[in-house]
Amino acid sequence: MSQSPHIFIVDDEAPAREMVGDYLKMHGFTITLCDGGKSLREATDSATPDLVVLDLNMPEEDGLSIIRDLKSRMNVPVIMLTATASPIDRVVGLELGADDYVAKPCELRELMARIRSVLRRSAPKAPAAGTDATAAKKATEQLVRFGTKWLDLDAQALRDDEGNEHPLTASEFSLLKVFAANPKRVLSRERLLELANARDAEAFDRAVDLRIMRIRRKIEPDPTKPAVIRTIRGGGYLFSPSGDKA
């Protein structure tokens, strides 16, 4: 039997974190409760979470600083709990690498659905059964060249030629997947939003340029002169697989 996902819940309000923790435990998750950034760091020294649910508004250390620190140390999915009146925090959190958000006070069923969705997106995919030739053909079809890296669509991973993995957030992968399916086609921001199934169109739109800048740092031979994902003035963005101007 596979081990249940280990979720870290970070919230300075004990009743809130315990309520979320009890609900998730009831549905089969393993839970660690943390009251802030310090206790989260201590907890990650002894266990690696499969996902972190993080309150953005805490007095000791704000959630955005915690996301920045956490993402610098490990590639773990993060779902933010945000006050409904903080769209700027949502945008900054997404840019720092958070994978999704739920407004507080949160509806527990929605939070659990988002946790399961993010876990599905971030889980490594098992290799498909079949002959070696079939598997090799399928593996080749699922690899897309993006400049200096390869995007593995099945594993949702970005790797270099030596096979080293370079972390991607779920939103960065969504953008790369859209570009992979639409080579040499100019995509407006609105079309990117639609194809990437962005739930928060406003927050996504405001962060899409920053996300593409981050992607370029990972895939472009020269990020200051992007040739793989190019900006088309007045049009949007274009993925040129060969990295040329064609």
C-alpha positions as CSV (number, residue, x, y, z in Angstrom):
1,M,0.0,0.0,0.0
2,S,1.3,3.4,-0.9
3,Q,2.1,5.8,1.9
4,S,-0.4,8.6,2.4
5,P,0.8,12.1,1.3
6,H,2.4,14.1,4.1
7,I,0.9,17.6,4.4
8,F,2.5,20.4,6.5
9,I,0.0,23.0,7.7
10,V,1.5,26.4,8.7
11,D,-0.8,28.8,10.5
12,D,-0.2,30.9,13.6
13,E,-3.9,30.4,14.7
14,A,-4.1,27.1,16.5
15,P,-7.9,26.5,16.0
16,A,-7.5,27.1,12.2
17,R,-4.6,24.8,11.7
18,E,-6.1,22.1,13.9
19,M,-9.4,22.2,12.1
20,V,-7.6,21.8,8.7
21,G,-5.4,19.1,10.1
22,D,-8.2,17.1,11.6
23,Y,-10.2,17.3,8.4
24,L,-7.3,16.1,6.2
25,K,-6.4,13.4,8.7
26,M,-10.0,12.2,8.5
27,H,-9.5,11.8,4.7
28,G,-6.3,9.8,5.0
29,F,-3.5,12.4,4.9
30,T,-0.5,12.4,7.2
31,I,-0.3,15.8,8.9
32,T,2.3,18.0,10.6
33,L,1.1,21.2,12.2
34,C,3.4,24.3,12.4
35,D,2.7,27.7,14.0
36,G,5.1,29.7,11.7
37,G,8.3,29.7,9.7
38,K,10.6,28.7,12.5
39,S,8.6,25.5,13.3
40,L,8.3,24.8,9.6
41,R,12.0,24.8,9.1
42,E,12.5,22.6,12.2
43,A,9.9,20.2,10.8
44,T,11.5,20.0,7.4
45,D,14.8,19.1,9.0
46,S,13.4,15.7,10.0
47,A,10.7,15.1,7.3
48,T,10.1,16.2,3.7
49,P,6.5,17.3,3.0
50,D,4.6,16.3,-0.1
51,L,2.8,19.6,0.1
52,V,2.6,22.7,2.3
53,V,-0.5,24.6,3.1
54,L,0.6,28.0,4.2
55,D,-1.2,31.0,5.7
56,L,0.2,34.2,4.2
57,N,-0.7,36.5,7.0
58,M,1.3,35.7,10.1
59,P,2.8,38.1,12.6
60,E,6.1,36.3,13.3
61,E,7.2,35.9,9.6
62,D,5.1,36.6,6.7
63,G,4.1,33.8,4.3
64,L,5.8,35.3,1.3
65,S,9.2,35.2,3.0
66,I,8.5,31.6,4.1
67,I,7.6,30.6,0.5
68,R,10.9,32.2,-0.8
69,D,12.9,30.3,1.9
70,L,11.1,27.0,1.4
71,K,11.5,27.1,-2.4
72,S,15.2,27.9,-2.1
73,R,15.7,24.7,-0.1
74,M,13.3,22.1,-1.7
75,N,11.0,21.7,-4.6
76,V,7.8,21.2,-2.7
77,P,4.3,22.3,-3.8
78,V,2.7,25.1,-1.8
79,I,-0.9,26.2,-1.5
80,M,-1.4,29.6,0.0
81,L,-4.2,30.5,2.4
82,T,-5.0,34.2,1.7
83,A,-7.3,36.9,2.8
84,T,-9.8,37.7,0.0
85,A,-8.7,41.3,-0.1
86,S,-5.0,40.6,-0.9
87,P,-4.7,40.1,-4.7
88,I,-1.2,41.5,-4.7
89,D,0.0,38.9,-2.2
90,R,-1.5,36.2,-4.5
91,V,0.4,37.5,-7.5
92,V,3.6,37.8,-5.6
93,G,3.1,34.3,-4.0
94,L,2.5,32.8,-7.4
95,E,5.6,34.5,-8.8
96,L,7.7,33.1,-5.9
97,G,6.6,29.6,-6.8
98,A,3.3,28.9,-5.0
99,D,1.1,26.4,-6.9
100,D,-2.4,27.5,-5.9
101,Y,-4.3,29.5,-3.3
102,V,-7.5,29.2,-1.3
103,A,-9.2,32.3,0.3
104,K,-9.7,32.4,4.1
105,P,-11.9,31.4,5.7
106,C,-11.5,28.4,3.6
107,E,-14.1,25.8,2.6
108,L,-12.5,22.6,3.7
109,R,-13.8,20.5,0.8
110,E,-12.4,23.0,-1.7
111,L,-9.0,23.0,0.1
112,M,-8.8,19.2,0.0
113,A,-9.8,19.2,-3.8
114,R,-7.0,21.7,-4.5
115,I,-4.5,19.7,-2.5
116,R,-5.3,16.6,-4.4
117,S,-5.1,18.5,-7.7
118,V,-1.7,19.9,-6.9
119,L,-0.4,16.6,-5.7
120,R,-1.6,15.0,-9.0
121,R,0.2,17.6,-11.0
122,S,3.4,17.4,-9.0
123,A,3.6,13.6,-8.6
124,P,6.2,11.7,-10.7
125,K,4.4,9.6,-13.4
126,A,5.0,5.9,-13.5
127,P,6.4,4.5,-16.7
128,A,3.8,3.1,-19.1
129,A,3.8,-0.7,-19.6
130,G,4.7,-2.1,-23.0
131,T,7.6,-3.2,-25.1
132,D,10.9,-1.4,-24.9
133,A,10.4,-0.1,-28.4
134,T,6.9,1.2,-27.6
135,A,8.1,2.7,-24.4
136,A,11.0,4.4,-26.1
137,K,8.8,5.8,-28.8
138,K,6.3,7.1,-26.3
139,A,9.2,8.6,-24.2
140,T,10.5,10.4,-27.3
141,E,7.1,11.8,-28.1
142,Q,6.7,13.1,-24.6
143,L,10.0,15.0,-24.7
144,V,10.0,18.6,-26.2
145,R,13.2,20.6,-26.7
146,F,13.1,24.0,-25.2
147,G,16.5,25.7,-25.9
148,T,19.0,24.3,-23.5
149,K,16.6,21.9,-21.8
150,W,14.1,19.1,-22.4
151,L,10.5,19.2,-21.2
152,D,9.2,15.8,-20.1
153,L,5.4,16.1,-20.5
154,D,4.7,12.8,-18.7
155,A,6.9,13.5,-15.7
156,Q,6.1,17.3,-15.8
157,A,9.9,17.9,-15.4
158,L,12.5,20.1,-17.1
159,R,15.9,18.5,-17.6
160,D,19.2,19.4,-19.2
161,D,21.2,17.2,-21.5
162,E,22.9,15.5,-18.6
163,G,19.5,14.5,-17.1
164,N,19.6,16.9,-14.2
165,E,16.2,18.2,-13.3
166,H,15.5,21.9,-13.0
167,P,12.5,22.7,-10.7
168,L,9.3,24.0,-12.4
169,T,6.3,25.4,-10.6
170,A,2.9,24.0,-11.8
171,S,2.1,27.3,-13.5
172,E,5.5,27.3,-15.4
173,F,4.8,23.8,-16.5
174,S,1.3,24.8,-17.7
175,L,2.8,27.6,-19.8
176,L,5.5,25.3,-21.3
177,K,2.9,22.7,-22.1
178,V,0.8,25.2,-24.0
179,F,3.9,26.4,-26.0
180,A,4.8,22.8,-26.7
181,A,1.3,22.2,-28.2
182,N,1.5,25.4,-30.2
183,P,4.9,25.8,-31.8
184,K,5.5,28.7,-34.2
185,R,2.1,30.2,-33.2
186,V,1.7,33.7,-31.7
187,L,-0.2,33.4,-28.4
188,S,-1.7,36.4,-26.8
189,R,-1.8,36.6,-23.0
190,E,-5.5,36.0,-23.1
191,R,-5.0,32.8,-25.2
192,L,-2.3,31.6,-22.9
193,L,-4.7,32.1,-19.9
194,E,-7.4,30.1,-21.7
195,L,-5.1,27.3,-22.8
196,A,-3.4,27.0,-19.4
197,N,-6.7,26.8,-17.7
198,A,-5.7,29.6,-15.3
199,R,-8.2,29.7,-12.5
200,D,-7.3,33.2,-11.4
201,A,-7.1,35.0,-14.7
202,E,-6.3,38.4,-13.2
203,A,-3.5,37.2,-11.0
204,F,-2.1,34.9,-13.7
205,D,-2.2,37.7,-16.3
206,R,-0.3,40.1,-14.0
207,A,2.3,37.4,-13.4
208,V,2.6,35.8,-16.8
209,D,5.4,38.1,-18.0
210,L,7.3,37.4,-14.9
211,R,6.8,33.7,-15.2
212,I,8.0,33.7,-18.8
213,M,11.1,35.7,-17.7
214,R,11.8,33.0,-15.1
215,I,11.3,30.3,-17.7
216,R,13.7,32.1,-20.1
217,R,16.4,32.0,-17.4
218,K,16.1,28.2,-17.4
219,I,15.9,27.5,-21.1
220,E,17.4,30.3,-23.2
221,P,21.0,30.1,-24.3
222,D,21.1,33.9,-23.7
223,P,18.1,35.0,-21.5
224,T,18.8,38.6,-22.4
225,K,18.2,37.8,-26.1
226,P,15.4,35.3,-26.0
227,A,15.2,33.2,-29.2
228,V,13.2,30.2,-28.0
229,I,10.2,32.0,-26.4
230,R,10.1,35.3,-28.2
231,T,8.0,38.4,-27.4
232,I,5.9,39.5,-30.4
233,R,5.2,43.2,-30.0
234,G,1.5,43.8,-29.8
235,G,0.8,40.1,-30.2
236,G,2.1,38.1,-27.3
237,Y,4.6,35.2,-27.3
238,L,5.9,32.7,-29.8
239,F,7.7,29.4,-29.2
240,S,10.3,28.8,-31.8
241,P,11.6,25.2,-31.3
242,S,14.7,25.8,-33.4
243,G,15.5,29.1,-31.7
244,D,15.6,31.0,-34.9
245,K,13.5,33.9,-36.3
246,A,11.4,31.7,-38.7
